[in-house]
Structure formats: C-alpha cells, structure tokens
Amino acid sequence: MDDQGIGLAREALKHIQLFWCLNDTEIEVRRLGGLTNLVFFVSLNGEQYVLRIPGKGTEEYINRSNEGQAAREAARAKVSPDVLYFDAKSGVMVTRFIDHGVTMSPDGFRDRDGSPKRAGEAFKKLHSSATEFNFRFELFSMIDEYLKILATKDIELPEGYAEVVRSAESVRAALQAHPLPLAACHCDPLCENFIDTGKRMWIVDWEYSGMNDPLWDLGDLAVEGLFSPEQEEEMIAAYFGGGGPSAAERGRFVIYKAMCDLLWTLWGLIQHANRNPVDDFWAYSINRFERCKALMATAEFPRHIAAVHAG
C-alpha cells in the first residue's frame, strides 16, 4: 500500500455507485488522517465527502452494523454529518464533508474560544434527543471483553492493572446504586472526533457508541482534551445550564475521567499487539494507566464515589 493509502481509497471508491464516473481522475482524493482507520477527503463534481476505511484488526472489537445504525441516528439528531454510504460487512463509509470545519485536538480546544462550550452543547443535543442506539456501552463488560482479546495475544498487562480493576469495584457499586437513565452516547470522544466550525461542534466516528450514562462522554472528553479546570467548567456549564450539576452528577463526571483511562489502557494494548504503526501504543497505554491510578489515589476521589452512591 502507498504511504497515504490513496490507491486503497481509489479502489474502494470504484465499488460505490456515488463515485462511478467515466474518468476517475476527476475524483480528488487526499488523506485526512485516522488513528486506527484510514480517513480521506474526496471531491467529485463540486461535491465534497469523507471516506472512511477501517483499519487492520478493528473487526475484533467493532460491530459495524451497530456503528452504521448509530451514525445514521446521530445524523438525524443533527450532531453528525449525513451518512451517504455504509457497508456493514467491510465498514467502508462515506459521509458529507463539513464546510469550514476544523478537526479538533487538545491544542484546538485550548486555543479556539468557546470550543468546550460548543462541545457541551453538542453532547446535550445528542443526550436529550430521542435517539436510540442498538448497542449498550457497558464499562465493566467491555473491560472483560478486552481482557479476553488480550489473552489471545503475546502481551502482558501493565504492572498493577488487575489490582486497580479490583479497587474499581467500589466505583461499580456506586454507579449501580443510583443508575441514571441511559442516553445515546458517543462513548469515544477523542478530540479528533470533533469538527468545529466556530459556530457549532459536530461529532464523528461512532464505532464505540451506545446507550450509556451521559456523564461518560463529558468525563472522557475532559481527559482526551487535557482540559484545564476552566475548560471543564465551561463544558459543564453549557451542558447543565444555570443550575449546574449536582454533587452526584459531578461525582460521575470525575469517576468517568478515571474509568475511561482504565478502559482505553486495554484498547491501546490491543493496538500495540496488532502492531498498529500510527502511534506508540505501549506508551499510550502506560500513560493512561498511570493517570488513572493518580486520580483514583487523590483524597477527593473517594468523596466523589460517596456522592454518587448517595445519589
């Protein structure tokens, strides 16, 4: 495969009727990026699109049928671009390109005024919609599933991981004591999954989406975006409005900041085992695990657990 995967993208486009034309040199294709998938900008006849080709090994842990359903429902909820093509077998997908959109990063969330607010508004729009996703995102079940995948690979867990999972049982008990109504959630809010126009924030990539506690999305984005306390409060204020979160809601937000790192540590180890060349996924996993342990070791963390347990 060529370095940018352009040849692979052009071959995929040949199988999509939307891009059938007499001379495929009329189709402009350029690489946009992607952490585990290949993502491309495509232009034809003045129309602009995004092509996504799944990465190697993603079939082990992604249900493409569920993803397709979620992507279409998120588009109906007006938080994600329209899905123009989706192949549930291969996972190849085409969506509308967002004009004047900027793919976000931690630096983007820091430097683009109002971007945490716009992200909070987008989450509120999604979570308060009547949208239903086919999949249920269950934190501890996913941890178990990822551990099963890793058991089939030649890789060791970071030292102390099992002990941290055991200590997280108090988190599980608190969350189960007063469960919130489930909402349609993105569940994997990497900064790069946000496209900002300066007026509104769009959310893309619904591979891990499902019905979930909505506070997961906020806690996870705060971690992924390396949010400062001020950025966290900007997002939370936009999401909750004038009343702000209760002690239990804020507790869930903080708990999920730790739990997303616990879960995505395992995801990173799977990428490392699959020899994903995009990043140093061993370092990624270790950094996430250490951050999780550090937050769980703070004096405030047990108080947030107690607030969640009290409801």
C-alpha positions as MATLAB code, in Angstrom:
seq = 'MDDQGIGLAREALKHIQLFWCLNDTEIEVRRLGGLTNLVFFVSLNGEQYVLRIPGKGTEEYINRSNEGQAAREAARAKVSPDVLYFDAKSGVMVTRFIDHGVTMSPDGFRDRDGSPKRAGEAFKKLHSSATEFNFRFELFSMIDEYLKILATKDIELPEGYAEVVRSAESVRAALQAHPLPLAACHCDPLCENFIDTGKRMWIVDWEYSGMNDPLWDLGDLAVEGLFSPEQEEEMIAAYFGGGGPSAAERGRFVIYKAMCDLLWTLWGLIQHANRNPVDDFWAYSINRFERCKALMATAEFPRHIAAVHAG';
ca = [
       0.000    0.000    0.000;
       1.241    3.519   -0.794;
       2.240    5.637    2.192;
      -1.002    7.630    2.234;
      -3.295    4.764    1.182;
      -4.590    6.757   -1.796;
      -4.581    3.684   -4.041;
      -6.621    1.757   -1.485;
      -9.086    4.657   -1.263;
      -9.495    4.849   -5.043;
     -10.091    1.107   -5.212;
     -12.807    1.384   -2.534;
     -14.492    4.222   -4.406;
     -14.818    2.032   -7.515;
     -17.308   -0.130   -5.607;
     -19.503    2.797   -4.529;
     -22.073    3.916   -7.086;
     -21.922    7.512   -5.883;
     -18.415    7.749   -7.371;
     -18.900    5.931  -10.656;
     -17.711    8.166  -13.494;
     -16.143    7.833  -16.934;
     -12.758    9.088  -15.793;
     -11.798    8.506  -12.179;
      -9.013   11.088  -12.462;
     -11.846   13.578  -11.953;
     -12.039   12.319   -8.363;
      -9.739   14.167   -5.974;
      -8.550   12.074   -3.014;
      -6.282   13.107   -0.181;
      -5.523   11.608    3.214;
      -7.034   13.274    6.265;
      -5.631   11.031    8.990;
      -7.110    8.469   11.354;
      -5.765    6.696   14.431;
      -6.962    3.149   13.736;
      -8.758    3.764   10.421;
      -7.845    5.423    7.119;
      -9.785    8.638    6.500;
      -9.806   10.549    3.205;
     -11.202   13.726    1.711;
     -12.940   13.029   -1.609;
     -14.176   15.591   -4.142;
     -16.211   14.923   -7.288;
     -18.282   17.298   -9.433;
     -18.075   20.080   -6.878;
     -19.313   17.867   -4.019;
     -17.101   17.048   -1.042;
     -17.123   13.858    1.010;
     -15.243   11.905    3.666;
     -14.328    8.264    3.029;
     -13.501    6.018    5.993;
     -11.784    2.645    5.525;
     -11.493    0.504    8.702;
      -8.031   -0.350    9.958;
      -6.494   -3.768   10.362;
      -7.772   -5.736   13.359;
     -10.729   -3.468   14.148;
     -13.127   -6.286   13.281;
     -12.091   -7.926   16.570;
     -13.873   -5.349   18.676;
     -16.140   -3.223   16.422;
     -19.658   -4.229   15.414;
     -20.055   -2.453   12.075;
     -23.817   -2.954   11.914;
     -24.222   -1.165   15.240;
     -21.877    1.581   14.109;
     -23.824    2.186   10.901;
     -27.108    2.445   12.774;
     -25.620    4.850   15.317;
     -24.008    7.050   12.665;
     -27.316    7.428   10.835;
     -29.235    8.144   14.045;
     -26.646   10.719   15.131;
     -27.038   12.422   11.755;
     -30.815   12.538   12.272;
     -30.174   14.148   15.657;
     -28.193   16.856   13.799;
     -24.943   16.269   15.680;
     -23.129   14.321   12.931;
     -22.852   14.661    9.129;
     -25.171   12.704    6.833;
     -24.200    9.113    6.046;
     -24.304    8.620    2.271;
     -22.917    5.093    2.111;
     -22.212    2.382    4.660;
     -21.188   -1.222    4.081;
     -21.836   -3.204    7.265;
     -19.610   -6.052    6.071;
     -16.472   -4.069    5.254;
     -17.149   -0.986    7.382;
     -16.404    1.354    4.486;
     -18.379    4.570    4.990;
     -18.941    7.845    3.150;
     -20.283   10.972    4.848;
     -20.727   14.606    3.920;
     -17.681   16.822    4.353;
     -18.250   19.649    6.848;
     -17.536   23.012    5.229;
     -15.188   25.275    7.173;
     -14.748   22.563    9.789;
     -11.560   22.191   11.812;
     -10.591   18.793   13.178;
     -10.014   19.311   16.870;
      -7.053   18.456   19.093;
      -6.150   19.300   22.684;
      -4.456   22.432   21.336;
      -7.576   23.247   19.340;
      -9.798   23.001   22.391;
      -7.362   25.237   24.244;
      -6.949   27.849   21.525;
     -10.377   28.062   19.858;
     -12.532   30.322   22.008;
     -15.767   28.701   23.115;
     -14.932   25.226   21.833;
     -15.516   23.428   25.189;
     -18.874   25.224   25.360;
     -19.788   24.083   21.852;
     -18.806   20.507   22.723;
     -21.032   20.621   25.803;
     -23.903   21.900   23.675;
     -23.396   19.105   21.138;
     -23.433   16.474   23.885;
     -26.599   17.985   25.357;
     -28.286   17.907   21.952;
     -27.380   14.242   21.483;
     -28.192   13.076   25.001;
     -31.525   14.892   25.197;
     -32.709   13.652   21.807;
     -34.999   10.659   21.445;
     -32.185    8.819   19.661;
     -31.793    5.118   20.430;
     -28.634    3.170   19.579;
     -28.671   -0.616   19.149;
     -25.630   -1.196   21.357;
     -25.328   -0.731   25.113;
     -21.927    0.542   26.218;
     -21.164   -1.266   29.482;
     -17.845   -0.252   31.022;
     -17.019   -3.327   33.046;
     -18.281   -5.754   30.414;
     -16.028   -4.040   27.869;
     -13.053   -4.326   30.224;
     -13.746   -8.064   30.478;
     -14.082   -8.364   26.698;
     -10.842   -6.521   26.014;
      -9.058   -8.709   28.561;
     -10.311  -11.774   26.680;
      -8.919  -10.396   23.415;
      -5.575   -9.660   25.045;
      -5.450  -13.188   26.482;
      -5.141  -14.442   22.893;
      -2.117  -12.220   22.212;
       1.508  -12.262   23.285;
       1.412   -9.239   25.572;
       1.493   -8.510   29.301;
      -0.727   -6.084   31.164;
       0.872   -3.111   32.919;
       2.015   -4.000   36.410;
      -0.813   -3.497   38.896;
      -3.652   -3.402   36.368;
      -5.564   -6.295   37.972;
      -5.320   -4.631   41.383;
      -6.727   -1.364   40.047;
      -9.627   -3.212   38.406;
     -10.390   -4.833   41.757;
     -10.253   -1.483   43.548;
     -12.695   -0.112   40.952;
     -15.383   -2.405   42.377;
     -16.338    0.453   44.719;
     -16.924    2.550   41.610;
     -19.107   -0.160   40.094;
     -21.177   -0.376   43.299;
     -21.655    3.399   43.447;
     -22.713    3.644   39.808;
     -25.183    0.789   40.216;
     -26.710    2.257   43.393;
     -28.476    5.060   41.514;
     -28.202    4.430   37.780;
     -29.141    7.312   35.502;
     -31.459    6.816   32.536;
     -29.350    5.699   29.606;
     -28.892    8.051   26.672;
     -27.426    7.755   23.197;
     -23.733    8.499   23.758;
     -20.640    8.772   21.610;
     -18.515    6.917   24.204;
     -15.172    7.587   22.454;
     -14.821   11.385   22.399;
     -11.275   11.746   21.123;
     -10.602   15.363   20.238;
     -10.133   14.283   16.626;
     -13.739   13.064   16.593;
     -14.922   16.687   16.909;
     -15.204   19.059   13.969;
     -15.588   22.726   14.901;
     -16.888   25.411   12.563;
     -16.592   28.145   15.169;
     -20.374   28.271   15.416;
     -21.191   24.661   16.222;
     -19.426   21.439   17.038;
     -20.010   18.277   15.005;
     -19.203   14.796   16.309;
     -17.979   11.974   14.053;
     -16.838    8.316   14.309;
     -19.482    6.218   16.049;
     -17.558    2.932   16.322;
     -17.883    2.678   20.118;
     -21.196    4.479   20.546;
     -24.054    3.066   22.541;
     -26.641    3.661   25.197;
     -24.691    4.823   28.235;
     -24.585    7.090   31.255;
     -24.305   10.508   29.554;
     -21.711   11.741   32.052;
     -19.245    9.300   30.468;
     -18.994   11.486   27.368;
     -18.171   14.616   29.371;
     -15.613   12.929   31.619;
     -13.908   11.196   28.726;
     -13.638   14.366   26.605;
     -12.150   16.249   29.553;
      -9.411   13.600   29.682;
      -8.859   13.350   25.926;
      -8.711   17.129   25.562;
      -6.389   17.597   28.540;
      -8.929   20.142   29.754;
      -7.948   22.665   32.389;
     -10.378   23.158   35.291;
     -11.640   26.259   33.487;
     -12.320   24.296   30.291;
     -14.124   21.603   32.266;
     -16.360   24.197   33.874;
     -17.087   25.832   30.515;
     -18.230   22.491   29.066;
     -20.208   21.554   32.197;
     -21.955   24.952   32.341;
     -23.032   24.639   28.694;
     -24.305   21.127   29.306;
     -26.191   21.662   32.571;
     -27.271   25.263   32.153;
     -27.742   27.686   35.017;
     -28.413   25.121   37.729;
     -25.157   23.271   37.308;
     -24.553   19.620   38.211;
     -25.499   18.028   41.492;
     -22.802   16.510   43.724;
     -23.695   13.077   42.360;
     -23.514   14.271   38.750;
     -20.150   15.907   39.315;
     -19.017   12.726   41.032;
     -19.931   10.698   37.960;
     -18.029   13.132   35.784;
     -14.865   12.674   37.886;
     -15.278    8.903   38.187;
     -15.530    8.528   34.439;
     -12.346   10.555   33.980;
     -10.563    7.697   35.753;
     -12.589    4.850   34.264;
     -12.090    5.949   30.653;
      -8.341    5.725   31.204;
      -8.762    2.278   32.757;
     -10.710    1.051   29.720;
      -8.673    2.713   26.977;
      -5.467    1.366   28.509;
      -6.632   -2.050   27.300;
      -7.680   -0.672   23.922;
      -4.180    0.736   23.478;
      -2.644   -2.621   24.362;
      -4.745   -4.265   21.648;
      -3.429   -1.729   19.138;
       0.111   -2.437   20.335;
      -0.416   -6.195   19.983;
      -1.832   -5.660   16.478;
       1.296   -3.625   15.597;
      -0.708   -0.534   14.659;
       2.030    1.766   13.305;
       0.201    5.058   13.831;
       1.446    5.628   17.382;
       3.483    4.162   20.228;
       0.509    2.405   21.777;
       2.532    0.833   24.582;
       3.494    4.294   25.827;
      -0.093    5.451   25.209;
      -1.410    2.638   27.432;
       1.104    3.156   30.221;
       0.436    6.902   30.305;
      -3.318    6.340   30.541;
      -2.939    3.729   33.255;
      -0.686    5.954   35.353;
      -3.124    8.853   35.002;
      -5.983    6.604   36.125;
      -4.070    5.460   39.203;
      -3.107    9.032   40.077;
      -6.725   10.258   40.002;
      -8.025    7.277   41.978;
      -5.344    7.919   44.618;
      -6.454   11.506   45.318;
      -8.250   12.351   48.534;
     -11.205   13.710   46.563;
     -11.892   10.537   44.599;
     -13.497    8.565   47.481;
     -15.672   11.584   48.239;
     -16.940   11.601   44.656;
     -17.678    7.877   44.924;
     -19.627    8.528   48.125;
     -21.632   11.328   46.473;
     -22.536    9.046   43.558;
     -23.502    6.237   45.953;
     -25.726    8.618   47.940;
     -27.470    9.756   44.738;
];
